[in-house]
Amino acid sequence: MAISSTSSGALSSPGLGSGLDVNTIVGQLMAVEQRPLTLLSQKEASYQTKLTAYGALKGALSSFQTTMQSLSTATRFQSLTATSGDDSILTASSVSTATAGSYAIHVGNIAHSQVLAASGVASLQNPTSTGTLSIRVGSGTLKTVTIDTSNNTLAGLRDAINTAGAGVTATIVNDGSGTPYKLVLNGDTTGAANTIQITNGLSAGELSDTVTSLAQVRAADDAALTINGVAVNSASNSVTAAIPGVTLNLQSGGDTTVTVASDTATAQSAVADFVKAYNDLNGTIGNLTAYDAKTKRGGPLLGDFTAQNLQVQIRNVLAQHLAGIGSSLSTLSQVGIAFQKNGALALDNSKLTSATGSNFRDLAALFAVQGKSSNSLLSYVSSAAKSTPGNYQVDVTSAATRATTTASAAPAASTVIDSSNDAFSVIIDGVSSGALTLTHGTYTTTQLAAVLQTTINSAAPLLSAGASTTVALSGGKLAITSQSYGAGSSVATLVGNAIVALGFSGSESGSGSDVAGTFSLNGTTIAASGRGQILTGITGSAGEGLQIKYTGTPAQVASGVDGTLGFSGGYATLLYKLASTALEDSGALAGRTTGINSSLTGIGTQREKINRQLSATEARYRSQFTALDGIVSRLNATSNFLTQQLANLPTPGKSNSNN
């Protein structure tokens, strides 16, 4: 029984005097009053269930998005295998640009770096000569090695050479003789041109004699091989240019074959991944939106428009016929993918095998972003989300050019470079080379072009900026050409005491120009901006963000349309974009979950308001029933008093015993 305190400080118990069970009555009344809270809790539980369901949907869609992104790359479907008949002779690898075929290969000899060995000395630590060594490998940078009293031993010379970065590795070999320690220099780079050149500037002594005695023990050789009877020489044992798209790694001499074939297994695995990714997502959406007739219960997103609309959008993409694909494959059914009655996809492996066998090159366009050009000078580079698939007519009006600066005069047939004419600097693509020094020597005009190119391209600021040049003879004059295309390509400000010997006046400069042209799609002309060799469809057009590269020269620009580029998004690409849009912060799923969270916040506010109202209602009930309890209690007391008084009244007809 509840006990309450009265205003006078005395204790009271509702119903104690009246017999009314006030606590039970108020409790029952409050149970009725609390029904809105129960309804709110049920609604809150429903929202929480939906929020959890949307979390599961987001997770499934995110996994689907990741798979579609990986399948949007054409290389997933265009892999080729390169198999060597004998890995002890060579191994082979290929990229998607290779062409299937078989190659008979004879390796006559593999490439070697040059090895020099010196005569032996008795001690590693005997201090002797000081001075400098100059080392160059092939046409590489000349490196100077300084020997002083801190390192003028055979061991010190070895270590100084190794830290100089001269392109050679120095070791010491002990042959067990009376003078066992022999200095050995091994070139780091193979190839006949990469001989080791040493200028001995050491003072007389044992170290100087050691350097002088260096003699060749193995020549620098190119690899020599034949491929289908065609002779090939390579400075490296990694032969990359002989078979386009194929790298041969030579191991030893001998005869073998290399077979390049379509990697159909990898392509078919990618298609199977596509089907599985869809079925996983479709299964998740189905479970969340389904109704079970046996249990008469629906999924948490039963009837939810957002979830159902997402499923419909995905199925619509899969059912469409691709535009701009430019191949014999344009629907999923052609590779054995078909919808089942339950909405899942099934893969007919025999049909897929047949399709990859006969249309291997076209398979990538069915799933991934791809552009196919009718002109070898035009190629697809990239696209944007708003790039419209289709067949684009490309009209190039001017080709991109590179900057070239040609000397004012021809250099001498034989030019001596020494300290009086070895310094210069140049600005390539807006980047200064800094102070450069030509290697001293006597050069023909061809050799002078080669040493100038090597010196410029070894400049650290240019290397960091990715700027480089070629130097060639044009009408007997030296011409420096930037390797970049477009308005950013420039060669300028050749200064220094070397420029006269090179034939430059210092006022020569050159600049490049960007490609220019337009696209057209379905008869509508699309403006394009040019940068370097890249044409890009302007914002707001059907070709927005579509990038096409033109590698032709000004003389190769056609009058009118230069070619057609078929651009296709592919099913995986389209689905990746759809999933990305749905998962954006402003996407449909985010909007739905934001709405649910807002509703949950509103329920919390309503609950607080109702709880305040319930507290006031309970207080009112208790006040009213406490007052009633007092009234009833007083009435009961009066009733009891009257009953007692009435009981003491004399009974009619009887006399009073006390009289």
Secondary structure, DSSP 8 states (H G I E B T S, - for coil): ---EE-TTS-EE-TTTTT---HHHHHHHHHHHHTHHHHHHHHHHHHHHHHHHHHHHHHHHHHHHHHHHHHHTSGGGT--EEEEES-TTTEEEEE-TT---EEEEEEEEE--B--EEE---BS-SS-----EEEEEEETTS--EEEEE-TTT-SHHHHHHHHHHTT-SEEEEEEE-SSSS-EEEEEEESS-STT--EEEEEEE-SSHHHHHHHT-EEEE--B-EEEEETTEEEEESSSEEEEEETTEEEEE-SSEEEEEEEEE-HHHHHHHHHHHHHHHHHHHHHHHHHH-EETTTTEE-TTTT-HHHHHHHHHHHHHHHS--SS--SS--SGGGGTEEE-TTS-EEE-HHHHHHHHHH-HHHHHHHHS-EEEESSTTEEEEE--TT---EEEEEEEEE--BEEEEE-SS---SEEEE-TTS-EEEEEETTEE--SEE---EEEEHHHHHHHHHHHHHT-HHHHHHT--EEEEEETTEEEEEEEEESTT-EEEEEESTTHHHHT--S--EEE-B--EEEEEETTEEEEEEEETTEEEE-TTSTTTT-EEEE---GGG--SS--EEEEEE--HHHHHHHHHHHHHSTTSHHHHHHHHHHHHHHHHHHHHHHHHHHHHHHHHHHHHHHHHHHHHHHHHHHHHHHHHHHHHHS--TT---TT-
